[in-house]
Amino acid sequence: MAKRDSAPLKSAVIVIGALAFGWAAIELAFKPWLDKARASMDKSDPTRDPDDADAKKSPEDELVADAVADDAASTDATT
């Protein structure tokens, strides 16, 4: 009877071991690409939206933004 009760535990240990071995094999096989991806994620700025940065601004938009910034700076200086 004791042999039957240990069968599920033995199967679970084998499955967990196989998953760990598979994960390690994938990590070793793709190490150069994973290191590059992790390094680029570490260097990325989560507050910057690349879609906003790539959008071309018209000269009028830049003038309006400069005027708003100047107004905000003069308001901060007076308070």
PLY file of the C-alpha trace (Angstrom):
ply
format ascii 1.0
element vertex 79
property float x
property float y
property float z
element edge 78
property int vertex1
property int vertex2
end_header
0.00 0.00 0.00
2.82 2.44 0.70
4.06 2.16 -2.86
0.73 3.31 -4.27
0.61 6.40 -2.07
4.02 7.62 -3.17
3.27 7.37 -6.90
1.59 10.81 -7.20
4.38 12.44 -5.21
7.01 10.80 -7.38
5.21 11.96 -10.53
4.96 15.51 -9.20
8.68 15.60 -8.40
9.53 14.30 -11.88
7.30 16.91 -13.54
8.77 19.76 -11.48
12.28 18.54 -12.26
11.50 18.37 -15.98
10.09 21.90 -15.93
13.17 23.20 -14.12
15.47 21.45 -16.60
13.49 22.85 -19.54
13.62 26.38 -18.13
17.40 26.12 -17.59
17.90 24.77 -21.13
15.94 27.67 -22.63
17.84 30.21 -20.52
21.17 28.79 -21.67
20.15 28.45 -25.32
18.83 32.01 -25.63
21.21 33.69 -23.18
22.66 36.32 -25.59
19.22 37.47 -26.73
17.75 37.40 -23.24
20.66 39.48 -21.90
20.14 42.08 -24.63
16.40 42.21 -23.99
16.87 42.55 -20.23
19.49 45.28 -20.69
17.23 47.27 -23.01
14.34 46.94 -20.55
16.58 48.24 -17.76
17.59 51.26 -19.85
14.07 52.09 -21.01
12.08 55.00 -19.62
8.57 53.83 -18.71
7.25 57.39 -18.64
8.18 58.09 -22.27
5.69 57.10 -24.94
7.48 56.30 -28.20
4.35 57.11 -30.17
4.37 60.67 -28.83
8.11 61.09 -29.41
7.88 59.96 -33.03
5.05 62.33 -33.91
6.21 65.33 -35.91
5.33 68.67 -34.38
4.40 71.59 -36.54
6.15 74.95 -35.95
2.89 76.37 -34.61
2.69 73.62 -31.98
6.23 74.39 -30.86
5.48 78.11 -30.60
2.37 77.45 -28.52
4.30 75.07 -26.25
7.05 77.68 -25.80
4.50 80.37 -24.98
2.79 78.14 -22.41
6.15 77.29 -20.85
7.09 80.98 -20.70
3.76 81.83 -19.05
4.23 79.07 -16.50
7.77 80.24 -15.75
6.70 83.85 -15.27
3.82 82.77 -13.02
6.19 80.68 -10.90
8.66 83.56 -10.65
6.02 86.00 -9.34
4.64 83.69 -6.66
0 1
1 2
2 3
3 4
4 5
5 6
6 7
7 8
8 9
9 10
10 11
11 12
12 13
13 14
14 15
15 16
16 17
17 18
18 19
19 20
20 21
21 22
22 23
23 24
24 25
25 26
26 27
27 28
28 29
29 30
30 31
31 32
32 33
33 34
34 35
35 36
36 37
37 38
38 39
39 40
40 41
41 42
42 43
43 44
44 45
45 46
46 47
47 48
48 49
49 50
50 51
51 52
52 53
53 54
54 55
55 56
56 57
57 58
58 59
59 60
60 61
61 62
62 63
63 64
64 65
65 66
66 67
67 68
68 69
69 70
70 71
71 72
72 73
73 74
74 75
75 76
76 77
77 78
